């Protein structure tokens, strides 16, 4: 009998707002200059929360959100702000730690 594997989906493990906030924080820290990585992380959080509800909350189309937050899209900063606000998340800044 073989081992059955399935693709890892982080969205399945984001259960609370704290989980989602910490996930986004770590993704932002790891992304460096990769904006697509951050957009994809927001897409993962959106799937965990429910893309249809996010579309209603932001006034954006569900398909447009899937595309913009796929990591292949190029969402505007306005879209990122609408999505983070609708997800109950806040973007914040701080100094870069230098070693």
ROFITOR-639136 format. One record per atom (N, C-alpha, C): residue number from 1; residue in three letters; atom name; x, y, z. Coordinates in Angstrom, 2 decimals, padded with zeros to 5 digits. Atoms other than C-alpha are relative to their C-alpha. Last residue first. Layout:
nr,rest,atom,xx,yy,zz
NUM,ALA,CA,X,Y,Z
...
END
This chain:
nr,rest,atom,xx,yy,zz
99,UNK,N,-000.87,000.87,-000.81
99,UNK,CA,023.45,043.01,012.04
99,UNK,C,001.36,000.58,000.15
98,UNK,N,-001.31,000.18,000.64
98,UNK,CA,020.99,045.65,010.91
98,UNK,C,000.88,-000.83,000.93
97,UNK,N,-001.06,000.35,-000.96
97,UNK,CA,017.35,045.38,011.95
97,UNK,C,001.29,-000.25,-000.78
96,UNK,N,-000.65,001.26,000.35
96,UNK,CA,015.17,047.16,009.43
96,UNK,C,001.11,-000.25,001.00
95,UNK,N,-001.34,-000.05,000.58
95,UNK,CA,013.17,049.91,011.10
95,UNK,C,000.51,-001.41,-000.32
94,UNK,N,-001.00,-000.15,-001.04
94,UNK,CA,009.46,049.47,011.59
94,UNK,C,001.36,000.02,-000.64
93,UNK,N,-001.41,-000.08,000.39
93,UNK,CA,006.35,049.50,009.49
93,UNK,C,000.88,000.15,001.23
92,UNK,N,-000.77,-000.93,-000.82
92,UNK,CA,002.76,048.45,009.94
92,UNK,C,001.45,-000.04,-000.44
91,UNK,N,-001.40,-000.05,000.42
91,UNK,CA,000.10,046.86,007.77
91,UNK,C,000.70,001.00,000.92
90,UNK,N,-000.59,-001.33,000.11
90,UNK,CA,-003.13,046.16,009.60
90,UNK,C,001.44,-000.16,-000.46
89,UNK,N,-001.44,-000.07,-000.21
89,UNK,CA,-005.35,043.11,009.33
89,UNK,C,000.49,001.43,-000.21
88,UNK,N,-000.22,-000.36,-001.41
88,UNK,CA,-009.10,042.72,009.75
88,UNK,C,001.47,000.06,000.36
87,UNK,N,-000.43,001.20,-000.73
87,UNK,CA,-009.42,040.81,006.49
87,UNK,C,000.22,000.29,001.48
86,UNK,N,001.13,000.92,-000.02
86,UNK,CA,-011.44,043.69,004.99
86,UNK,C,000.32,-001.28,000.77
85,UNK,N,001.02,-000.57,-000.89
85,UNK,CA,-008.65,046.11,005.96
85,UNK,C,-001.19,-000.95,000.13
84,UNK,N,-000.48,000.13,-001.38
84,UNK,CA,-005.96,043.89,004.43
84,UNK,C,-001.04,000.54,000.98
83,UNK,N,-000.01,001.40,-000.41
83,UNK,CA,-007.99,043.50,001.24
83,UNK,C,000.45,-000.13,001.45
82,UNK,N,001.38,000.45,-000.15
82,UNK,CA,-008.79,047.20,000.82
82,UNK,C,-000.06,-001.42,000.55
81,UNK,N,000.56,-000.65,-001.18
81,UNK,CA,-005.15,048.15,001.47
81,UNK,C,-001.45,-000.42,000.25
80,UNK,N,-000.64,000.59,-001.18
80,UNK,CA,-003.84,045.58,-001.00
80,UNK,C,-000.58,000.61,001.27
79,UNK,N,000.59,001.33,-000.19
79,UNK,CA,-006.35,046.75,-003.59
79,UNK,C,000.57,-000.67,001.23
78,UNK,N,001.37,-000.23,-000.48
78,UNK,CA,-005.26,050.38,-003.13
78,UNK,C,-000.71,-001.33,000.24
77,UNK,N,-000.13,-000.18,-001.44
77,UNK,CA,-001.64,049.25,-003.49
77,UNK,C,-001.37,000.24,000.62
76,UNK,N,-000.36,-001.36,-000.37
76,UNK,CA,-002.57,047.95,-006.91
76,UNK,C,000.13,000.08,001.51
75,UNK,N,001.04,-000.84,-000.58
75,UNK,CA,-002.53,044.21,-007.47
75,UNK,C,000.51,001.41,000.30
74,UNK,N,-000.74,-001.20,-000.41
74,UNK,CA,-000.04,042.67,-009.89
74,UNK,C,-001.01,000.98,000.60
73,UNK,N,000.62,-001.29,000.29
73,UNK,CA,-001.19,039.14,-010.54
73,UNK,C,000.89,001.14,000.48
72,UNK,N,-000.23,-000.26,001.43
72,UNK,CA,000.93,035.98,-010.66
72,UNK,C,-000.56,001.36,-000.38
71,UNK,N,-001.46,-000.02,000.12
71,UNK,CA,001.25,035.71,-006.86
71,UNK,C,000.39,000.23,-001.45
70,UNK,N,-000.54,001.32,000.33
70,UNK,CA,-002.37,034.60,-006.81
70,UNK,C,001.52,-000.05,000.06
69,UNK,N,-000.67,000.55,-001.18
69,UNK,CA,-003.71,037.63,-004.98
69,UNK,C,000.61,-001.37,-000.24
68,UNK,N,-000.89,-001.00,-000.61
68,UNK,CA,-004.62,039.71,-008.04
68,UNK,C,000.83,-000.59,001.12
67,UNK,N,-001.11,-000.33,000.91
67,UNK,CA,-006.03,036.72,-009.95
67,UNK,C,001.00,000.93,000.67
66,UNK,N,-000.81,001.21,000.19
66,UNK,CA,-008.13,035.34,-007.08
66,UNK,C,001.21,000.32,-000.86
65,UNK,N,-000.79,000.21,-001.21
65,UNK,CA,-009.26,038.88,-006.24
65,UNK,C,000.88,-001.23,-000.13
64,UNK,N,-001.06,-001.01,000.01
64,UNK,CA,-010.35,039.56,-009.81
64,UNK,C,000.90,-000.16,001.21
63,UNK,N,-001.00,000.46,000.96
63,UNK,CA,-012.28,036.28,-009.83
63,UNK,C,001.18,000.97,-000.08
62,UNK,N,-000.68,001.17,-000.55
62,UNK,CA,-014.09,037.29,-006.64
62,UNK,C,001.11,-000.48,-000.94
61,UNK,N,000.46,001.29,000.51
61,UNK,CA,-014.93,040.73,-008.00
61,UNK,C,000.83,-001.15,000.56
60,UNK,N,-000.76,000.47,001.17
60,UNK,CA,-014.11,043.72,-005.80
60,UNK,C,-000.53,-001.37,-000.43
59,UNK,N,000.66,-000.51,001.20
59,UNK,CA,-016.53,045.49,-003.46
59,UNK,C,000.72,-000.38,-001.27
58,UNK,N,-000.86,-000.96,000.71
58,UNK,CA,-014.09,044.92,-000.61
58,UNK,C,-000.70,000.66,-001.19
57,UNK,N,-000.53,-001.01,-000.92
57,UNK,CA,-016.44,043.25,001.88
57,UNK,C,000.83,001.08,-000.70
56,UNK,N,001.09,-000.86,-000.46
56,UNK,CA,-018.43,041.40,-000.80
56,UNK,C,000.53,001.14,000.86
55,UNK,N,000.47,-000.75,001.17
55,UNK,CA,-015.28,040.08,-002.47
55,UNK,C,-001.13,000.93,000.40
54,UNK,N,-000.97,-001.07,000.24
54,UNK,CA,-013.87,039.11,000.94
54,UNK,C,-000.43,000.86,-001.19
53,UNK,N,000.27,-001.04,-001.00
53,UNK,CA,-017.04,037.15,001.67
53,UNK,C,000.96,001.18,-000.18
52,UNK,N,001.29,-000.63,000.33
52,UNK,CA,-016.67,035.25,-001.58
52,UNK,C,-000.33,001.12,000.98
51,UNK,N,-000.17,-000.97,001.07
51,UNK,CA,-012.95,034.62,-000.96
51,UNK,C,-001.31,000.70,-000.36
50,UNK,N,001.12,000.15,000.93
50,UNK,CA,-013.47,032.94,002.38
50,UNK,C,000.03,001.09,-001.05
49,UNK,N,001.13,-000.77,-000.53
49,UNK,CA,-011.29,033.44,005.46
49,UNK,C,-001.24,-000.20,-000.84
48,UNK,N,000.31,000.53,-001.33
48,UNK,CA,-008.75,030.74,004.62
48,UNK,C,-001.25,000.67,000.57
47,UNK,N,000.62,001.32,000.18
47,UNK,CA,-008.89,031.67,000.94
47,UNK,C,-000.39,-000.61,001.33
46,UNK,N,001.35,-000.22,000.55
46,UNK,CA,-008.25,035.32,001.83
46,UNK,C,-000.73,-001.33,-000.21
45,UNK,N,000.84,-000.43,-001.13
45,UNK,CA,-005.31,034.33,004.05
45,UNK,C,-001.44,000.19,-000.49
44,UNK,N,000.14,001.16,-000.88
44,UNK,CA,-003.76,032.40,001.16
44,UNK,C,-000.91,000.34,001.18
43,UNK,N,000.93,000.92,000.67
43,UNK,CA,-004.41,035.30,-001.20
43,UNK,C,-000.25,-001.24,000.84
42,UNK,N,001.34,-000.57,-000.22
42,UNK,CA,-002.75,037.68,001.26
42,UNK,C,-001.06,-000.88,-000.65
41,UNK,N,000.31,000.24,-001.42
41,UNK,CA,000.28,035.37,001.21
41,UNK,C,-001.37,000.56,000.35
40,UNK,N,000.38,001.40,-000.12
40,UNK,CA,000.20,035.43,-002.60
40,UNK,C,-000.36,-000.36,001.44
39,UNK,N,001.34,000.11,000.58
39,UNK,CA,000.23,039.22,-002.59
39,UNK,C,-000.52,-001.43,000.11
38,UNK,N,000.91,-000.60,-000.97
38,UNK,CA,003.21,039.12,-000.22
38,UNK,C,-001.44,-000.08,-000.51
37,UNK,N,000.04,000.92,-001.15
37,UNK,CA,005.11,036.69,-002.47
37,UNK,C,-000.99,000.52,001.05
36,UNK,N,000.90,001.10,000.36
36,UNK,CA,004.22,038.79,-005.52
36,UNK,C,-000.14,-001.00,001.14
35,UNK,N,001.39,-000.42,-000.22
35,UNK,CA,005.79,041.85,-003.86
35,UNK,C,-000.98,-001.12,-000.31
34,UNK,N,000.90,000.80,000.84
34,UNK,CA,009.19,040.11,-003.72
34,UNK,C,-001.46,000.33,000.33
33,UNK,N,000.59,-000.90,001.00
33,UNK,CA,011.53,042.80,-002.37
33,UNK,C,-001.02,-000.70,-000.89
32,UNK,N,-001.00,-000.92,000.54
32,UNK,CA,012.39,040.88,000.81
32,UNK,C,-000.68,000.98,-000.93
31,UNK,N,000.18,-000.35,001.40
31,UNK,CA,009.63,038.32,001.08
31,UNK,C,001.12,000.85,-000.57
30,UNK,N,-000.73,000.91,000.88
30,UNK,CA,010.75,036.67,004.33
30,UNK,C,000.01,000.46,-001.46
29,UNK,N,-001.42,000.04,-000.40
29,UNK,CA,009.75,039.52,006.65
29,UNK,C,000.83,-000.86,-000.95
28,UNK,N,-000.57,-001.31,000.33
28,UNK,CA,006.49,040.10,004.76
28,UNK,C,001.49,000.02,000.34
27,UNK,N,-000.15,-000.06,001.46
27,UNK,CA,005.73,036.37,004.90
27,UNK,C,000.60,001.32,-000.44
26,UNK,N,-001.15,000.82,000.37
26,UNK,CA,006.42,036.30,008.63
26,UNK,C,000.23,000.04,-001.51
25,UNK,N,-001.21,-000.65,-000.52
25,UNK,CA,004.05,039.20,009.26
25,UNK,C,001.25,-000.78,-000.42
24,UNK,N,-000.32,-001.13,000.87
24,UNK,CA,001.38,037.71,007.00
24,UNK,C,001.28,000.68,000.45
23,UNK,N,-000.39,000.53,001.32
23,UNK,CA,001.47,034.39,008.87
23,UNK,C,000.41,001.13,-000.93
22,UNK,N,-001.38,000.51,-000.14
22,UNK,CA,001.43,036.17,012.23
22,UNK,C,000.52,-000.55,-001.32
21,UNK,N,-000.90,-001.15,-000.18
21,UNK,CA,-001.65,038.18,011.23
21,UNK,C,001.45,-000.45,000.10
20,UNK,N,-000.09,-000.72,001.28
20,UNK,CA,-003.44,035.11,009.87
20,UNK,C,000.96,001.17,000.09
19,UNK,N,-000.72,000.85,000.95
19,UNK,CA,-002.76,032.97,012.93
19,UNK,C,000.27,000.76,-001.30
18,UNK,N,-001.39,-000.04,-000.43
18,UNK,CA,-003.87,035.88,015.17
18,UNK,C,000.87,-000.86,-000.92
17,UNK,N,-000.57,-001.25,000.49
17,UNK,CA,-007.07,036.23,013.17
17,UNK,C,001.47,000.13,000.40
16,UNK,N,000.36,-001.18,-000.78
16,UNK,CA,-007.73,032.57,013.86
16,UNK,C,000.59,001.25,-000.63
15,UNK,N,001.33,000.10,-000.62
15,UNK,CA,-007.86,029.36,011.82
15,UNK,C,-000.44,001.29,000.70
14,UNK,N,000.20,-001.36,-000.51
14,UNK,CA,-004.98,029.60,009.36
14,UNK,C,-001.42,000.08,000.55
13,UNK,N,-000.55,-000.07,-001.35
13,UNK,CA,-004.03,025.93,008.96
13,UNK,C,-000.13,001.40,000.62
12,UNK,N,000.68,000.97,-000.86
12,UNK,CA,-006.10,025.05,005.89
12,UNK,C,000.42,000.13,001.46
11,UNK,N,001.32,-000.53,-000.33
11,UNK,CA,-004.91,028.23,004.18
11,UNK,C,-000.76,-000.92,000.94
10,UNK,N,-000.08,-000.76,-001.25
10,UNK,CA,-001.33,026.92,004.34
10,UNK,C,-001.36,000.52,000.44
9,UNK,N,000.76,-001.24,000.16
9,UNK,CA,-002.15,024.37,001.66
9,UNK,C,-000.03,000.72,001.33
8,UNK,N,000.15,-000.80,-001.23
8,UNK,CA,000.36,021.53,001.35
8,UNK,C,-000.76,001.27,-000.34
7,UNK,N,-000.70,-001.28,-000.01
7,UNK,CA,-000.20,019.40,-001.78
7,UNK,C,-000.31,000.76,001.29
6,UNK,N,000.76,-001.07,000.61
6,UNK,CA,-001.39,015.87,-001.14
6,UNK,C,000.77,001.30,000.19
5,UNK,N,-000.45,-001.35,-000.31
5,UNK,CA,000.41,012.64,-000.50
5,UNK,C,-000.95,001.01,-000.64
4,UNK,N,000.74,-001.01,000.75
4,UNK,CA,-000.96,009.11,-000.36
4,UNK,C,000.43,001.39,000.47
3,UNK,N,000.31,-001.18,-000.81
3,UNK,CA,001.60,006.57,000.80
3,UNK,C,-000.72,001.01,-000.89
2,UNK,N,-000.82,-001.20,000.13
2,UNK,CA,001.50,003.34,-001.11
2,UNK,C,-000.47,001.11,000.92
1,UNK,N,000.84,-001.18,000.00
1,UNK,CA,000.00,000.00,000.00
1,UNK,C,000.89,001.24,000.00
END
